[in-house]
Amino acid sequence: MQRSMLVGMTVCLIALTGVVAPAKAQRPDSTSLRPTTVIVKIANDPTPDYNGTYRASGVSTKCGLADYGFPHRLNSFAVMFPDDTTTIAVTSVNFDADTLKSGTTVNSFYLSVGVRVGQRGTPPAYVVRANRPQFNEPGTATRTTTPTGSDSLTVTGTATKGTKVDVEMTLVCHP
């Protein structure tokens, strides 16, 4: 091939690359790193110092759809809070429901809540396995979505820590 023809083809290819539209960036995940506030109430714990109301705010690692590629989880809802490991009154929230559409209440979910009791430290996590009937830890979880895009989750349940302990949680993930 002649050199002038190669130069012409190269110039033509360079010119065509400017015509091709750039690739679109992937849309950010709206369920990750959401500002979150949470209130947890513990009652009937045999250790009286652990009973009380605990409040925290921060950023959730996850708050929203968590289908993990499984078709039965198309309407799932999951929360992992907090994203950082600061020393706050609510040290951890892990919530997961296979199905929890906005505006509905379900009786099948998993909730694990960790709290810090001032200078006394951190008791074991309060775990409600409402999705496992054999553990006899019933509860309800209700989700609502506001017009501004906040997701509100209200959970009540019974955790087993040697005895039955009442756990209530209200959590709001903001857009």
Steps between C-alpha positions, in 0.01 A plus 500: 500500500626845418611728778264782397206261510597381852529859621160582351335200666659588835375858481154373406493257797612772739224728373239225542593442864379853577158413349433201726304595812680443828379215717249600767613470860327242715223648711599520868347245738220687682490234775858554616639753747172660606470739797310306768340558839401214730320462833509166685295415809594201714256375767476197730874427490593310819790745542310818595784731388452386139133602483451840343492707184808537280537757221758539227551663164761449235536340159369156405718276289180365344137606521266376231457224245730203549395242242848341466388374159229271641151528345321443835670818636372745238313690775758449774621759749824501697682736736859495624579780746734673571750525218776611738597364839445804717407455863130577499202373701379269219815316393346283230180430311471212257151458354393279211162404356459295182184697423409842641337736252439856606165532676495140621558308823666157516549237769809341343831684546833494681613779736819527702552813713804590707489776761755671724396560861705805600813402691359152574590372155314305237265208572468217246302592191122479519397266219145451370478207257138542398586320175580183697184378683692231691664774713167647616615860447194659339480854374376741238682733263331790321656711225381829358655730243441875519449723196849642562656153463562409866443139600354448848521161668316412821576163659366337815600157613608263771866410534615200697792567732438224749162666557266687269602863445280757322673690220352799316685687229415798285748577226491763224733503203507836328572550129 
